[in-house]
């Protein structure tokens, strides 16, 4: 069975009103975290719609479809309420591409809006969010990321929305 997701991971509290505005769904994980499925098309669409030109500080060797759009900071700030408090958000961006146990993963963690150096894998990003591995499980399994193997179908429409915007 495969595992292929791209997601924003944030700490609770989660602002349901902001989620509606951003067409985002927060899926509860362990350790008071929320998984918000995104895609390259999702972030490109919102980047264009909101007129944002900023880019994230992402390692240059990450895949081209790894989210680099600076709009992710605004999304994380809105969903966590950090923007309402005048704070930069803390969040992780993760991406997996596995099938039959073979593949790769990429992750970045941003604490108070700044990328944590040397975090390139999901367990490190989760540790930056305060997750501690429990028992024999690593951080990935501790929060239940293995249960989320595919992006939700509602993200498919963002490819067409990007085409409509010429993005």
C-alpha positions in Angstrom: 0.0 0.0 0.0 1.3 3.5 -0.9 1.6 6.6 1.2 1.6 9.8 -0.8 0.5 13.0 0.9 1.5 16.7 1.1 0.3 18.4 4.2 0.6 21.3 6.6 0.8 20.3 10.2 -0.1 22.7 12.9 -0.8 22.7 16.7 -4.2 23.3 18.1 -6.1 25.5 18.6 -7.7 25.3 15.1 -9.9 28.1 13.8 -12.8 26.5 12.0 -14.0 29.9 10.6 -10.6 30.4 9.0 -10.6 26.9 7.6 -13.8 27.7 5.8 -12.4 30.8 4.3 -9.3 28.9 3.1 -11.3 25.8 2.0 -9.1 23.7 4.4 -10.0 20.7 6.5 -8.2 20.1 9.8 -7.8 16.4 10.6 -7.0 15.8 14.3 -3.8 13.9 14.9 -2.2 12.9 18.2 -0.2 15.3 20.3 -2.8 18.1 19.7 -1.8 18.5 16.1 -3.9 19.0 13.0 -3.2 17.7 9.5 -4.3 20.0 6.7 -4.0 18.3 3.3 -2.7 20.7 0.7 -1.1 20.3 -2.8 1.1 22.2 -5.1 -2.1 23.3 -6.9 -3.8 24.4 -3.7 -0.9 26.6 -2.6 -0.4 28.0 -6.1 -4.1 28.9 -6.4 -4.2 30.7 -3.0 -0.8 32.4 -3.7 -2.3 33.9 -6.9 -5.7 34.7 -5.4 -4.2 36.5 -2.5 -1.6 38.3 -4.6 1.3 36.9 -2.6 4.7 36.8 -4.2 6.8 35.5 -1.2 8.5 32.2 -1.3 9.3 29.9 1.6 12.8 29.0 2.6 12.8 25.4 1.4 15.9 23.4 0.6 16.5 23.7 -3.2 16.9 19.9 -3.7 13.3 19.2 -2.5 10.9 18.1 -5.3 9.4 20.8 -7.5 5.9 20.0 -6.2 6.9 20.5 -2.5 5.1 23.7 -1.4 7.3 26.7 -1.7 4.6 29.4 -1.9 4.8 31.9 0.9 1.0 31.9 1.2 1.5 28.8 3.5 2.6 31.2 6.2 -0.6 33.1 6.0 -2.6 29.9 5.9 -0.9 28.6 9.0 -1.3 31.9 10.8 -5.0 32.0 10.0 -5.7 28.4 11.0 -3.9 28.7 14.3 -4.9 32.3 15.2 -1.3 33.3 15.3 -2.0 36.2 12.9 -4.8 37.5 15.2 -2.2 37.6 18.0 0.4 39.4 15.8 2.6 36.3 15.9 4.4 34.3 13.2 3.0 30.8 13.0 4.8 27.5 14.0 4.1 24.7 11.5 5.5 21.8 9.5 5.2 21.0 5.8 5.5 17.3 5.0 5.4 15.3 1.8 5.6 11.5 1.3 6.0 9.4 -1.8 6.1 5.7 -0.8 4.9 2.5 -2.4 5.6 -0.9 -1.0 8.0 0.5 1.5 10.1 2.2 -1.2 10.2 5.9 -1.6 11.1 9.1 0.1 9.8 11.9 2.4 10.6 15.5 2.8 9.7 18.0 5.6 10.4 21.5 6.9 9.6 22.9 10.2 9.0 26.6 10.8 9.0 27.9 14.4 7.8 31.4 14.8 8.0 31.8 11.0 11.6 30.8 10.7 12.7 27.5 9.1 14.5 25.1 11.6 17.8 24.3 10.0 18.7 20.7 9.3 15.1 19.4 9.5 14.5 17.5 6.3 12.4 14.5 7.4 9.0 14.2 9.1 10.2 12.9 12.5 12.5 15.9 12.9 9.7 18.3 11.9 7.3 16.7 14.4 10.0 17.0 17.1 10.2 20.7 16.3 6.5 20.9 16.9 7.0 19.3 20.3 6.1 15.7 19.5 7.9 13.0 21.6 8.0 9.5 20.4 5.9 7.1 22.5 7.1 3.6 23.4 8.4 1.7 20.3 6.8 4.1 17.9 8.6 7.0 16.2 7.1 10.5 16.0 5.3 9.7 12.7 3.5 6.7 14.2 3.0 8.4 17.6 0.7 11.1 15.9 -0.9 8.7 13.5 0.4 9.9 10.2 0.4 6.4 8.8 -3.4 6.5 8.8 -3.4 9.3 6.2 -2.1 7.7 3.0 -3.8 9.7 0.2 -4.9 13.3 -0.3 -8.6 13.9 -0.2 -10.5 14.1 -3.5 -11.6 17.7 -2.9 -8.0 18.9 -3.7 -8.3 17.6 -7.3 -10.3 20.7 -8.3 -7.4 23.0 -7.6 -5.7 21.9 -10.8 -8.5 23.3 -12.8 -8.8 26.4 -10.6 -5.1 27.1 -11.3 -5.8 26.6 -15.1 -8.7 29.1 -14.8 -6.3 31.7 -13.2 -3.5 31.0 -15.7 -1.3 29.8 -12.9 
